[in-house]
C-alpha cells in the first residue's frame, strides 16, 4: 500500500496555500460586508433621511467599484440634480449602460432594483413611457418592504396615476414607509391626517408625523411643524416655536419656510419685529424660486412704516455706506457696469476699501466679460484675503480663466 505521508516541503507549501486562500476569502468577505454597509448607509441617507448631498459620495464610492445598483442610483441623481449638479445628458447615457443589469436584477427579485427599474420606467427609459409598469415594479418592491417604493406607490394611489385614485390605499402605503422612518412618507402621512383624506381629520396625528420627520432634519417637515405651531393645529399655539422651526427649514434653503420666517419678522410674532430681516428672508425665498414671496415683499415695501424705517436708516448712513448700498442695489438688479463705476468711486483716493469692494471689482469685471481685468482683480483679492468670505467664489471664477 503506497504511503500517504507528505514530504516536509510539500506540507509547508500546502499549508501556506491553504492559509493564503483563507486570508483571501476572509478579505473578500470583509470587503463585501463593508461595501454592503456603505450601500445601506447611502440608501438610508437618500431614501430615509432625504439627505441627497451626504449620500452621493457613498454611492459614487461603490459605483467606482463597478456596483451597477450604485451606478444606476448615481444616474438617477444626476438626472434629478439631487446631491449633484443636474446633468440629464450624461444621466441618459448612463441609463442605457445599466438598464440590462437593472432589469435582470428586478426580474430576479432584488427589491432595490425593482424600485429603481420602476423609477426608470416612470421616466420612460425602458424603451417607451410606461408608468403602468412603474406601478407594477413599485408594488413588487413595496411588498418586499422597500420604504421608498411604498411611498411612491402611495403617491400613485394618492394622485390616481395609472391606478384608480384611492386615499385609503395611499394612507396604507404611506404608513408602511413612515413607520420605517422614511421622512417623505411621514410628511405625506401627516398631510393625509391634516386634510382628512383616507383617514379621519386629526391635526394631532398630523403634527406627530411632521415631528417625526422634522427631528430627522427634513426641511419640509420642519416647515409643516412651524405651520402647526403658528396656527395652533395639533398643538398649543406658540409663535416662538413656530419661528424656531421655520428657521430650521429656512436655513436649509427651503423657499416657503424662508417666506414664512419673513412674515414672522414683519409682524413681530415669535421674534422681534425687524423689517430688514423680513426683507432679507423674502429675498432669499425669491432667489430660491419661491415666487409667492414676491407678493410678500411688495406688501412689505408698500407699507408706510417700512418706508419711514428705510428713510430713517438711510439718513444715518455715512456717504461711504450709502455708496456701498448703491453698489449692492446695482448688483442685485444686474446693473453691472453701474456697480463697477461705484467700485471705482470707492477706490479713488482710497475713500473706502473693504473686502466686499475688492471682491466685487473682480466679480463685476467677470460679469462684464473683462476676463484679464477679472483675473487680475480676483488674484489681488485672494492675496489680500486668502481665507476671506468670498475666497471660494473667487477661486471658482478664476478656474474659468486658467
C-alpha positions as CSV (number, residue, x, y, z in Angstrom):
1,X,0.0,0.0,0.0
2,X,1.5,3.4,-1.0
3,X,2.5,5.7,1.8
4,X,0.2,8.8,2.4
5,X,3.0,10.6,4.2
6,X,3.7,14.1,2.8
7,X,7.2,15.4,2.5
8,X,8.0,18.4,4.7
9,X,8.5,20.9,1.8
10,X,5.2,19.8,0.3
11,X,3.4,20.0,3.6
12,X,4.7,23.6,4.2
13,X,3.7,24.6,0.6
14,X,0.2,23.1,1.1
15,X,-0.2,24.8,4.5
16,X,0.8,28.2,3.0
17,X,-1.5,27.8,0.1
18,X,-4.5,27.0,2.4
19,X,-3.6,29.9,4.6
20,X,-3.4,32.2,1.6
21,X,-6.8,31.1,0.3
22,X,-8.3,31.5,3.8
23,X,-6.9,35.0,4.1
24,X,-8.1,35.9,0.6
25,X,-11.6,34.6,1.3
26,X,-11.7,36.5,4.6
27,X,-10.6,39.7,3.0
28,X,-13.1,39.2,0.1
29,X,-15.9,38.6,2.6
30,X,-14.9,41.6,4.7
31,X,-14.8,43.9,1.7
32,X,-18.2,42.6,0.7
33,X,-19.6,43.3,4.1
34,X,-18.0,46.8,4.1
35,X,-19.5,47.6,0.7
36,X,-22.9,46.3,1.9
37,X,-22.7,48.6,4.9
38,X,-21.8,51.6,2.8
39,X,-24.7,50.9,0.4
40,X,-27.1,50.6,3.3
41,X,-25.9,53.9,4.8
42,X,-26.2,55.6,1.4
43,X,-29.7,54.3,0.9
44,X,-30.6,55.4,4.5
45,X,-29.3,58.9,3.8
46,X,-31.0,59.3,0.4
47,X,-34.3,57.4,0.8
48,X,-35.0,57.6,4.5
49,X,-33.5,60.9,5.5
50,X,-33.7,62.8,2.2
51,X,-30.1,63.9,2.6
52,X,-29.1,63.8,-1.0
53,X,-25.7,65.6,-0.7
54,X,-24.4,63.2,2.0
55,X,-25.5,60.1,0.1
56,X,-23.9,61.0,-3.2
57,X,-20.2,60.3,-2.3
58,X,-21.1,57.0,-0.8
59,X,-22.9,55.9,-3.9
60,X,-20.0,57.2,-6.0
61,X,-17.6,55.2,-4.0
62,X,-19.5,52.0,-4.8
63,X,-20.2,53.0,-8.4
64,X,-16.4,53.4,-9.0
65,X,-16.0,49.7,-7.9
66,X,-18.5,48.6,-10.5
67,X,-21.6,48.3,-8.4
68,X,-24.3,48.6,-11.0
69,X,-27.0,49.4,-8.5
70,X,-25.0,52.3,-7.2
71,X,-24.3,53.4,-10.8
72,X,-28.0,53.3,-11.5
73,X,-28.7,55.4,-8.4
74,X,-25.9,57.9,-9.4
75,X,-27.5,58.3,-12.9
76,X,-30.9,58.9,-11.3
77,X,-29.4,61.6,-9.0
78,X,-27.6,63.2,-12.0
79,X,-30.9,63.3,-13.9
80,X,-32.7,65.0,-11.0
81,X,-29.9,67.2,-9.9
82,X,-30.2,65.6,-6.4
83,X,-27.0,65.9,-4.4
84,X,-25.0,66.7,-7.5
85,X,-25.4,69.2,-10.4
86,X,-28.1,68.3,-12.9
87,X,-26.7,66.6,-16.0
88,X,-29.6,64.9,-17.9
89,X,-27.4,64.2,-21.0
90,X,-24.8,62.1,-19.0
91,X,-27.5,60.5,-17.0
92,X,-29.4,59.3,-20.1
93,X,-26.2,57.9,-21.5
94,X,-25.6,56.1,-18.2
95,X,-29.2,54.7,-18.1
96,X,-28.6,52.8,-21.3
97,X,-25.5,51.1,-19.7
98,X,-27.2,49.9,-16.6
99,X,-30.7,49.1,-17.8
100,X,-29.9,45.5,-18.8
101,X,-28.4,44.7,-15.4
102,X,-31.2,46.6,-13.6
103,X,-34.0,44.9,-15.4
104,X,-32.4,41.4,-14.9
105,X,-32.0,42.0,-11.1
106,X,-35.5,43.3,-10.8
107,X,-36.9,40.2,-12.5
108,X,-34.8,38.1,-10.2
109,X,-36.5,39.7,-7.1
110,X,-33.9,42.3,-5.9
111,X,-36.1,44.9,-4.1
112,X,-33.9,47.9,-4.7
113,X,-33.5,47.0,-8.4
114,X,-37.3,46.6,-8.7
115,X,-37.8,50.1,-7.2
116,X,-35.1,51.7,-9.5
117,X,-36.4,49.8,-12.5
118,X,-39.9,51.1,-11.7
119,X,-38.5,54.6,-11.4
120,X,-36.7,54.3,-14.8
121,X,-39.9,53.1,-16.3
122,X,-41.7,56.1,-14.8
123,X,-39.2,58.3,-16.6
124,X,-39.7,56.4,-19.9
125,X,-36.2,54.9,-20.1
126,X,-37.4,51.3,-20.6
127,X,-37.8,51.9,-24.3
128,X,-41.0,54.0,-24.1
129,X,-43.1,55.8,-21.5
130,X,-44.8,53.1,-19.4
131,X,-45.9,54.3,-16.0
132,X,-48.2,51.3,-15.6
133,X,-45.1,49.1,-15.5
134,X,-43.6,51.5,-13.0
135,X,-46.6,50.9,-10.6
136,X,-46.1,47.2,-11.1
137,X,-42.5,47.3,-10.1
138,X,-43.2,49.7,-7.2
139,X,-45.7,47.2,-5.9
140,X,-43.2,44.4,-6.2
141,X,-40.6,46.3,-4.2
142,X,-43.1,47.7,-1.7
143,X,-44.3,44.2,-0.9
144,X,-40.7,43.3,0.0
145,X,-40.7,46.3,2.4
146,X,-38.6,48.8,0.5
147,X,-39.8,52.1,2.0
148,X,-39.2,54.4,-1.0
149,X,-41.3,52.1,-3.2
150,X,-44.0,52.1,-0.6
151,X,-44.0,55.9,-0.6
152,X,-44.1,56.0,-4.4
153,X,-46.9,53.5,-4.5
154,X,-48.8,55.7,-2.0
155,X,-48.2,58.7,-4.3
156,X,-49.7,56.7,-7.2
157,X,-52.8,55.9,-5.3
158,X,-53.0,59.5,-3.9
159,X,-52.8,61.1,-7.3
160,X,-54.6,58.4,-9.3
161,X,-51.6,57.9,-11.5
162,X,-52.2,54.8,-13.6
163,X,-54.3,53.3,-10.8
164,X,-57.7,54.3,-9.5
165,X,-57.4,57.1,-7.0
166,X,-57.8,55.6,-3.5
167,X,-56.8,57.7,-0.5
168,X,-57.3,54.7,1.8
169,X,-54.7,52.7,-0.1
170,X,-52.4,55.8,-0.3
171,X,-52.6,56.1,3.5
172,X,-51.8,52.4,3.9
173,X,-48.6,52.6,1.9
174,X,-47.6,56.0,3.3
175,X,-47.9,54.5,6.8
176,X,-45.9,51.4,5.8
177,X,-43.0,53.7,4.7
178,X,-43.4,56.2,7.5
179,X,-43.2,53.5,10.2
180,X,-39.8,52.6,8.7
181,X,-38.6,56.2,9.3
182,X,-39.0,57.4,5.7
183,X,-39.2,61.2,6.1
184,X,-41.0,61.9,2.9
185,X,-43.7,59.3,3.7
186,X,-44.0,60.7,7.2
187,X,-44.9,64.2,5.8
188,X,-47.2,62.6,3.2
189,X,-49.0,60.7,6.0
190,X,-49.1,63.9,8.1
191,X,-50.7,65.7,5.1
192,X,-53.4,63.0,4.8
193,X,-54.3,63.4,8.5
194,X,-54.3,67.2,8.1
195,X,-56.6,67.1,5.1
196,X,-58.7,64.2,6.3
197,X,-58.1,62.1,3.2
198,X,-58.2,58.4,3.6
199,X,-58.4,58.9,7.4
200,X,-60.4,61.0,9.8
201,X,-59.0,64.5,10.0
202,X,-56.7,64.6,13.0
203,X,-54.3,67.6,13.5
204,X,-52.7,65.9,16.5
205,X,-51.7,62.9,14.3
206,X,-50.6,65.2,11.5
207,X,-48.4,67.1,13.9
208,X,-47.0,63.8,15.3
209,X,-45.9,62.6,11.9
210,X,-44.5,66.0,10.9
211,X,-42.4,66.0,14.1
212,X,-41.0,62.5,13.3
213,X,-39.6,63.8,10.1
214,X,-38.7,67.2,11.4
215,X,-36.5,65.8,14.1
216,X,-34.6,63.9,11.4
217,X,-33.8,67.2,9.7
218,X,-36.3,67.1,6.8
219,X,-36.9,70.7,5.8
220,X,-40.5,70.3,4.5
221,X,-41.5,68.7,7.8
222,X,-39.8,71.4,9.8
223,X,-41.8,74.0,7.9
224,X,-45.0,72.0,8.5
225,X,-44.2,71.9,12.2
226,X,-43.8,75.6,12.1
227,X,-47.2,76.0,10.5
228,X,-48.7,73.8,13.2
229,X,-47.3,75.9,16.0
230,X,-48.2,79.1,14.1
231,X,-51.9,78.1,13.7
232,X,-52.2,76.0,16.8
233,X,-53.2,72.9,14.9
234,X,-52.5,69.7,16.7
235,X,-50.5,71.6,19.4
236,X,-50.9,74.7,21.6
237,X,-50.2,77.8,19.6
238,X,-46.6,79.0,20.1
239,X,-45.2,81.7,17.8
240,X,-41.7,81.3,19.2
241,X,-41.6,77.6,18.4
242,X,-43.1,78.4,15.0
243,X,-40.3,80.8,14.3
244,X,-37.8,78.2,15.6
245,X,-38.9,75.5,13.1
246,X,-39.4,77.9,10.2
247,X,-35.8,79.0,10.8
248,X,-34.6,75.4,10.8
249,X,-36.1,74.8,7.4
250,X,-35.2,78.3,6.1
251,X,-31.5,77.8,6.9
252,X,-31.6,74.7,4.7
253,X,-32.8,76.8,1.8
254,X,-36.5,75.9,1.7
255,X,-38.2,78.9,0.0
256,X,-41.6,78.6,1.6
257,X,-40.0,78.4,5.1
258,X,-37.9,81.5,4.3
259,X,-41.1,83.3,3.3
260,X,-42.8,82.2,6.5
261,X,-39.9,83.3,8.6
262,X,-40.0,86.7,6.8
263,X,-43.7,87.0,7.8
264,X,-42.8,86.4,11.4
265,X,-40.2,89.2,11.3
266,X,-42.6,91.5,9.5
267,X,-45.3,91.0,12.1
268,X,-43.1,90.6,15.1
269,X,-44.7,87.3,16.1
270,X,-42.3,84.8,17.8
271,X,-39.4,87.2,17.1
272,X,-38.7,90.9,17.5
273,X,-40.2,92.9,14.6
274,X,-37.5,93.6,12.1
275,X,-38.3,94.9,8.6
276,X,-34.7,94.5,7.3
277,X,-34.6,90.8,8.4
278,X,-38.1,90.2,6.9
279,X,-36.9,91.7,3.6
280,X,-33.8,89.5,3.7
281,X,-35.8,86.3,4.1
282,X,-38.3,87.3,1.4
283,X,-35.4,87.9,-1.0
284,X,-33.8,84.6,-0.1
285,X,-37.1,82.9,-0.8
286,X,-37.4,84.6,-4.2
287,X,-33.8,83.7,-5.0
288,X,-34.6,80.1,-4.3
289,X,-37.5,80.1,-6.7
290,X,-40.4,80.6,-4.3
291,X,-42.3,83.3,-6.3
292,X,-45.2,83.9,-3.8
293,X,-42.6,85.7,-1.7
294,X,-42.6,88.5,-4.3
295,X,-46.1,89.4,-3.2
296,X,-45.0,89.5,0.5
297,X,-42.0,91.6,-0.4
298,X,-44.2,94.1,-2.4
299,X,-46.6,94.3,0.5
300,X,-43.8,95.0,3.0
301,X,-42.2,97.6,0.8
302,X,-45.5,99.3,0.3
303,X,-46.1,99.9,3.9
304,X,-45.6,103.5,5.2
305,X,-43.9,102.1,8.3
306,X,-41.3,100.3,6.1
307,X,-40.7,103.5,4.1
308,X,-40.2,105.6,7.2
309,X,-37.9,103.0,8.6
310,X,-35.8,102.9,5.4
311,X,-35.7,106.7,5.2
312,X,-34.6,107.0,8.8
313,X,-31.9,104.3,8.3
314,X,-30.7,106.0,5.1
315,X,-30.3,109.3,6.9
316,X,-28.0,107.7,9.5
317,X,-25.6,106.2,6.9
318,X,-22.3,107.8,6.1
319,X,-21.6,108.8,2.5
320,X,-19.4,105.7,2.0
321,X,-22.1,103.4,3.4
322,X,-24.6,105.0,1.0
323,X,-22.3,104.2,-1.9
324,X,-22.0,100.6,-0.7
325,X,-25.8,100.4,-0.5
326,X,-26.0,101.7,-4.1
327,X,-23.3,99.1,-5.1
328,X,-25.4,96.2,-3.7
329,X,-28.6,97.5,-5.2
330,X,-27.0,97.7,-8.7
331,X,-25.5,94.2,-8.3
332,X,-28.9,92.8,-7.3
333,X,-30.6,94.5,-10.3
334,X,-27.7,93.3,-12.6
335,X,-26.6,96.8,-13.5
336,X,-23.0,95.6,-13.5
337,X,-21.4,98.5,-15.3
338,X,-23.0,101.0,-12.9
339,X,-21.9,98.8,-10.0
340,X,-18.3,98.7,-11.3
341,X,-18.4,102.5,-11.7
342,X,-19.3,102.8,-8.0
343,X,-16.4,100.4,-7.1
344,X,-14.1,102.8,-9.0
345,X,-15.5,105.8,-7.0
346,X,-14.9,103.9,-3.7
347,X,-11.4,103.0,-4.7
348,X,-10.5,106.5,-5.9
349,X,-8.3,108.2,-3.4
350,X,-8.8,105.3,-1.0
351,X,-12.2,106.8,0.0
352,X,-13.4,103.4,1.2
353,X,-11.9,100.0,0.9
354,X,-13.0,96.7,2.3
355,X,-13.2,93.0,1.4
356,X,-16.5,93.4,-0.5
357,X,-15.2,96.2,-2.7
358,X,-12.1,94.2,-3.5
359,X,-14.1,91.1,-4.4
360,X,-16.8,92.9,-6.4
361,X,-14.2,94.5,-8.6
362,X,-13.2,91.1,-9.9
363,X,-16.7,89.7,-9.8
364,X,-18.1,92.6,-11.9
365,X,-15.3,92.5,-14.4
366,X,-16.1,88.8,-14.8
367,X,-19.8,89.6,-15.3
368,X,-18.9,92.2,-18.0
369,X,-16.5,89.6,-19.7
370,X,-13.4,91.7,-18.9
371,X,-11.5,88.5,-18.3
372,X,-8.0,89.9,-18.0
373,X,-9.1,92.6,-15.5
374,X,-11.2,90.0,-13.7
375,X,-8.3,87.6,-13.3
376,X,-6.0,90.4,-12.0
377,X,-8.6,91.7,-9.5
378,X,-9.5,88.2,-8.2
379,X,-5.9,87.3,-7.8
380,X,-5.4,90.5,-5.8
381,X,-8.4,89.6,-3.6
382,X,-7.1,86.2,-2.8
383,X,-3.7,87.6,-1.9
384,X,-5.3,90.2,0.4
385,X,-8.0,87.8,1.8
386,X,-6.8,84.2,1.3
387,X,-9.4,82.9,3.8
388,X,-12.0,85.6,3.1
389,X,-15.8,85.4,2.9
390,X,-15.7,85.3,-0.9
391,X,-12.5,83.2,-1.3
392,X,-14.4,80.2,-2.6
393,X,-16.3,82.2,-5.1
394,X,-13.1,83.9,-6.3
395,X,-11.4,80.6,-6.8
396,X,-14.3,79.2,-8.7
397,X,-14.4,82.3,-11.0
398,X,-10.6,82.0,-11.6
399,X,-10.9,78.4,-12.8
400,X,-12.8,79.7,-15.8
401,X,-9.8,81.9,-16.8
402,X,-7.0,79.4,-16.3
